[in-house]
Amino acid sequence: MPHFAAMSHKALGSSGRTITMRGHRIYTAYRPCGAAIATARAPFRLVSTATSHAVQAVVIGSGMAGLATAEVLSKHFESCIVLEKDDPVKYMDRTAWEMVTTKSARRGVTQYNHLHAISAGALAAFDRITNGRYTAALAEAGAAFGNAFTDTRFSHPQHGTSVPNPAAEPVQIASCSRHLLETTLRQVVSNNDKVTFKYGVKVKGLACS
């Protein structure tokens, strides 16, 4: 799960606050909930100085949970910045088949090229977070949709294989690679003007006060 911290200009000061720790130039802010201390390949400012009352949220990690968190926080803060150690953008235009054949994957995610399924509840949750954009984008990207009770089979070494149940109320699920699940959500969240991504960032720790 991602970590996040709220940061305000009142806490930082109008020009921000630069601290050097163990040779690394870092930017930090303090609030009761805690704040991220991060180092990047290229130093960057965490908070815009557009207004002295602006508040920014920081999300550490941009997997499925981090992307969803950023989208939610953007509705409650002036801006949201997402810190990610990998650079998944270079994989966004590749298909799952291209990633499998070239043996490429995002380093921070296991089974990135493997087949995954996303439940009806998860699809509904992501649609609530993205105002109904995720399922439509996933379908357009090529994910396979079907009824969990008639189009899938579940096998267990002790309990055998599930039997289709056409009489049950249809439950829509989607199946595709983890690459497609995450890349689609990343593209949806990237269209949010209030969310900014910083890739190649290593978080050193959290400072609380």
C-alpha positions in Angstrom: 0.0 0.0 0.0 1.3 3.5 -0.7 2.1 6.0 1.9 1.0 9.6 1.6 1.5 12.9 3.5 -0.3 16.2 3.3 2.0 19.2 2.9 1.1 22.9 3.1 2.9 26.1 2.2 2.4 27.4 5.7 4.5 24.5 6.9 7.2 24.9 4.2 7.4 28.7 3.9 6.7 30.6 0.8 10.0 29.7 -0.9 10.2 26.1 0.3 12.9 24.6 2.5 15.9 22.7 1.3 17.8 20.3 3.5 20.9 18.3 2.8 21.3 14.9 4.4 24.2 12.5 3.9 25.2 14.3 0.7 21.7 14.1 -0.8 19.7 17.2 -1.5 16.2 16.7 -0.3 12.9 18.6 0.1 10.7 18.0 3.1 7.8 19.5 5.0 6.2 18.8 8.3 2.7 18.2 9.4 1.2 16.0 12.2 0.5 13.1 9.7 4.1 13.0 8.6 5.8 14.0 5.4 7.9 12.2 2.7 11.6 12.7 2.5 12.7 11.9 -1.0 15.8 12.0 -3.2 15.6 12.1 -7.0 18.1 11.8 -9.8 17.3 15.4 -10.5 16.2 17.5 -7.4 12.7 18.9 -7.7 10.4 21.0 -5.6 7.5 19.2 -4.0 5.2 22.1 -3.6 4.1 24.8 -6.0 4.2 28.4 -4.7 1.2 29.5 -6.6 -0.7 30.3 -3.3 0.3 30.4 0.3 -2.8 28.3 1.2 -2.2 25.5 -1.4 -1.9 22.0 0.0 -0.2 19.1 -1.7 -0.5 15.3 -1.2 2.4 13.0 -1.8 2.0 9.3 -2.7 4.9 6.9 -2.6 4.6 4.2 -5.2 2.6 4.1 -8.4 1.3 0.6 -8.6 -2.5 0.0 -8.7 -2.9 1.1 -5.1 -0.7 4.2 -5.5 -2.5 5.3 -8.7 -5.9 4.9 -7.1 -4.8 6.8 -4.1 -3.5 9.7 -6.2 -6.8 9.9 -8.0 -8.7 10.0 -4.8 -6.4 12.5 -3.1 -6.6 14.9 -6.1 -10.2 15.4 -5.2 -9.3 16.7 -1.8 -6.0 18.6 -2.3 -4.8 21.3 -4.6 -2.3 18.9 -6.2 -0.9 15.5 -5.8 2.6 14.3 -6.6 3.4 10.6 -7.1 7.0 9.3 -6.4 8.0 6.1 -8.2 11.4 4.4 -8.2 10.8 2.7 -11.6 10.2 4.3 -14.9 7.1 2.5 -16.2 6.4 5.1 -18.9 8.8 3.3 -21.3 6.6 0.2 -21.1 3.3 2.0 -21.6 3.2 1.7 -25.4 4.3 -1.9 -25.5 1.7 -4.7 -25.7 1.7 -7.6 -23.3 2.9 -9.9 -26.1 5.8 -7.6 -26.9 6.8 -7.5 -23.3 6.7 -11.3 -23.0 8.7 -11.9 -26.2 11.3 -9.3 -25.2 11.3 -10.4 -21.5 10.9 -6.9 -20.4 8.9 -5.9 -17.3 8.7 -3.2 -14.7 11.3 -4.1 -12.1 9.2 -3.3 -9.1 6.3 -5.5 -10.0 6.3 -9.3 -10.0 4.4 -11.3 -12.6 4.1 -8.1 -14.7 3.5 -10.1 -17.9 1.4 -12.9 -16.4 -2.3 -13.3 -16.9 -4.4 -11.6 -14.3 -8.1 -11.3 -13.6 -9.9 -8.3 -12.0 -13.1 -8.9 -10.1 -16.4 -7.1 -10.6 -16.0 -5.4 -7.3 -12.6 -4.1 -8.2 -13.8 -2.9 -11.5 -16.7 -1.0 -9.8 -14.2 0.4 -7.2 -11.9 1.7 -9.9 -14.8 3.2 -11.8 -16.0 5.0 -8.7 -12.5 6.4 -8.2 -12.1 7.5 -11.9 -15.6 8.6 -12.5 -16.4 5.6 -14.7 -13.4 5.8 -17.0 -11.4 2.7 -16.0 -13.6 -0.1 -17.3 -14.2 1.6 -20.6 -10.5 2.3 -21.0 -9.6 -1.3 -20.2 -12.1 -2.6 -22.7 -10.8 -0.3 -25.4 -7.2 -1.4 -24.6 -8.2 -5.0 -25.4 -8.9 -6.7 -22.1 -11.2 -9.8 -22.3 -14.5 -9.4 -20.4 -16.8 -12.2 -19.4 -19.3 -13.6 -16.9 -17.6 -15.1 -13.9 -20.2 -17.9 -13.6 -20.3 -19.0 -17.2 -17.1 -18.0 -18.9 -14.5 -19.1 -16.3 -13.6 -22.3 -14.5 -11.9 -22.5 -11.1 -9.9 -25.6 -10.3 -8.7 -26.8 -6.9 -6.6 -30.0 -6.3 -8.9 -31.2 -3.6 -12.3 -29.7 -4.5 -12.2 -30.2 -8.3 -13.4 -27.7 -11.0 -16.3 -25.4 -10.7 -19.4 -26.0 -12.6 -20.9 -23.2 -14.8 -24.0 -21.7 -13.4 -26.0 -19.9 -16.1 -28.9 -19.3 -13.7 -26.8 -17.1 -11.4 -26.9 -13.3 -11.9 -24.1 -12.3 -14.4 -21.0 -11.0 -12.7 -18.6 -9.2 -15.1 -14.9 -9.7 -14.7 -11.9 -8.8 -16.9 -8.8 -10.7 -17.8 -5.5 -9.4 -19.1 -1.9 -9.0 -18.1 -0.9 -7.0 -15.1 0.9 -4.7 -17.6 -2.4 -3.8 -19.2 -4.3 -3.4 -15.9 -1.7 -1.0 -14.5 -0.8 0.8 -17.8 -4.5 1.6 -18.4 -5.0 3.0 -14.9 -1.8 5.0 -15.2 -3.0 6.5 -18.5 -6.3 7.4 -16.9 -4.7 9.0 -13.9 -2.1 10.8 -16.0 -4.9 12.7 -17.7 -5.7 14.3 -14.3 -4.1 17.8 -14.3 -3.8 17.8 -10.6 -1.6 14.7 -10.5 2.1 14.9 -11.2 4.5 11.9 -11.5 8.2 11.9 -10.6 9.9 8.7 -11.9 13.4 7.5 -10.8 12.8 8.7 -7.3 14.1 6.9 -4.2 12.4 7.6 -1.0 14.8 7.5 2.0 12.3 7.6 4.8 9.4 9.5 6.5 9.9 12.5 8.9 7.2 13.0 11.5 6.7 15.8 13.9 
